[in-house]
Amino acid sequence: MAFLAILVSLALGWAVWRGKLQKQQLLPILLGLAGAFLAARGSLLIGMPAIVIAVIWYRGLTLRLFGSRTKQGKASDIDDARFLLGVSRFDNAERIRERHRILIAQNHPDTGGSAERAAALNKARDLLLDDLNNKRL
């Protein structure tokens, strides 16, 4: 049991260090884990309400910290960037760079294109490459 507690502590510490969790989110997670432990040991009257409270607390805290549309907004930005560059979600980084090179050559301000379009292409490329790098981690 002590080994499991050490593993959970290391996992939570790693998640906070990597930025996957905020420090404020640790208390509801620990309450939920304690509730699960108590429920597994036979104390359902204490364990189950602790789990319910932890879930509600964590969900409300997450909405306050990150907003309700964070994931949806990021996903739609990535879809817009893919559409702008003409790549699919299955394309790799080299294909994204290749499409960016072709489109930036056509739309660069020095060749008669607009600065806004070139900036949008650069932003789309950066967003897609960052998304690919985050998926690898």
C-alpha positions as CSV (number, residue, x, y, z in Angstrom):
1,M,0.0,0.0,0.0
2,A,2.9,2.4,0.8
3,F,4.3,1.6,-2.7
4,L,1.0,2.6,-4.3
5,A,1.0,5.9,-2.3
6,I,4.5,6.7,-3.5
7,L,3.6,6.0,-7.1
8,V,0.5,8.2,-6.9
9,S,2.6,11.0,-5.2
10,L,5.2,10.7,-8.0
11,A,2.6,10.8,-10.7
12,L,0.9,13.9,-9.2
13,G,4.2,15.6,-8.8
14,W,5.2,14.9,-12.3
15,A,1.8,16.2,-13.6
16,V,2.3,19.4,-11.7
17,W,5.9,19.8,-12.8
18,R,4.9,19.2,-16.5
19,G,2.0,21.7,-16.2
20,K,-0.7,19.1,-16.8
21,L,-2.2,19.9,-13.4
22,Q,-2.3,23.1,-11.3
23,K,-1.5,23.1,-7.7
24,Q,-5.0,24.1,-6.8
25,Q,-6.3,20.9,-8.4
26,L,-4.4,18.6,-6.1
27,L,-6.7,18.9,-3.1
28,P,-9.8,17.6,-4.9
29,I,-7.8,14.8,-6.5
30,L,-6.4,13.7,-3.1
31,L,-9.9,13.9,-1.6
32,G,-11.2,11.6,-4.4
33,L,-8.3,9.2,-3.9
34,A,-9.0,9.1,-0.1
35,G,-12.7,8.5,-0.8
36,A,-11.9,5.7,-3.2
37,F,-9.5,4.2,-0.6
38,L,-12.2,4.4,2.1
39,A,-14.9,2.9,-0.2
40,A,-12.6,0.1,-1.1
41,R,-12.0,-0.6,2.6
42,G,-15.7,-0.9,3.3
43,S,-16.6,2.6,4.4
44,L,-19.1,3.4,1.7
45,L,-21.0,6.0,3.8
46,I,-17.8,8.1,4.0
47,G,-16.0,7.1,0.8
48,M,-18.8,7.6,-1.8
49,P,-19.8,11.2,-0.7
50,A,-16.1,12.1,-0.6
51,I,-15.7,10.9,-4.2
52,V,-18.8,12.9,-5.3
53,I,-17.6,16.0,-3.5
54,A,-14.2,15.6,-5.1
55,V,-15.6,15.3,-8.6
56,I,-17.8,18.3,-8.2
57,W,-15.0,20.4,-6.7
58,Y,-12.5,19.3,-9.3
59,R,-14.9,20.1,-12.2
60,G,-15.9,23.5,-10.9
61,L,-12.2,24.4,-10.2
62,T,-11.2,23.3,-13.6
63,L,-13.9,25.4,-15.2
64,R,-12.8,28.4,-13.2
65,L,-9.1,27.9,-14.0
66,F,-9.4,27.1,-17.7
67,G,-12.8,28.2,-18.8
68,S,-15.5,26.0,-20.3
69,R,-14.4,26.4,-23.9
70,T,-10.6,26.0,-23.7
71,K,-10.5,22.6,-25.4
72,Q,-13.1,23.4,-27.9
73,G,-11.5,26.7,-28.9
74,K,-8.1,25.1,-29.3
75,A,-9.5,22.2,-31.4
76,S,-11.3,24.6,-33.7
77,D,-8.1,26.8,-34.0
78,I,-6.2,23.7,-35.1
79,D,-8.9,22.7,-37.6
80,D,-8.9,26.2,-39.0
81,A,-5.1,26.1,-39.3
82,R,-5.3,22.7,-41.1
83,F,-7.9,24.1,-43.5
84,L,-5.8,27.2,-44.2
85,L,-2.6,25.2,-45.0
86,G,-4.6,22.4,-46.8
87,V,-3.2,19.6,-44.7
88,S,-5.0,16.7,-42.9
89,R,-4.7,15.5,-39.3
90,F,-2.6,12.6,-40.6
91,D,0.1,14.7,-42.2
92,N,3.5,14.9,-40.5
93,A,5.7,18.0,-39.8
94,E,7.5,17.8,-43.1
95,R,4.3,17.9,-45.0
96,I,3.1,20.9,-43.0
97,R,6.4,22.7,-43.7
98,E,6.2,21.9,-47.4
99,R,2.6,23.2,-47.7
100,H,3.6,26.3,-45.7
101,R,6.6,27.0,-48.1
102,I,4.4,26.7,-51.1
103,L,1.7,29.0,-49.8
104,I,4.0,31.6,-48.3
105,A,5.8,31.8,-51.6
106,Q,2.5,32.7,-53.3
107,N,1.2,35.0,-50.5
108,H,4.4,36.8,-49.2
109,P,4.2,40.6,-49.2
110,D,7.4,40.8,-51.3
111,T,5.7,38.8,-54.1
112,G,2.4,40.8,-54.1
113,G,0.6,39.0,-51.3
114,S,-0.8,40.5,-48.1
115,A,1.0,40.8,-44.8
116,E,-2.1,39.6,-43.0
117,R,-2.3,36.4,-45.1
118,A,1.4,35.7,-44.6
119,A,1.0,36.2,-40.8
120,A,-2.0,33.9,-40.8
121,L,0.0,31.2,-42.6
122,N,2.9,31.5,-40.2
123,K,0.6,31.3,-37.2
124,A,-1.1,28.2,-38.7
125,R,2.2,26.5,-39.3
126,D,3.4,27.2,-35.8
127,L,0.2,26.1,-34.2
128,L,0.2,22.8,-36.1
129,L,3.8,22.1,-35.4
130,D,3.3,22.8,-31.7
131,D,0.3,20.5,-31.7
132,L,2.4,17.7,-33.2
133,N,5.2,18.2,-30.7
134,N,2.7,18.1,-27.8
135,K,1.3,14.9,-29.1
136,R,4.7,13.3,-29.1
137,L,5.3,14.1,-25.4
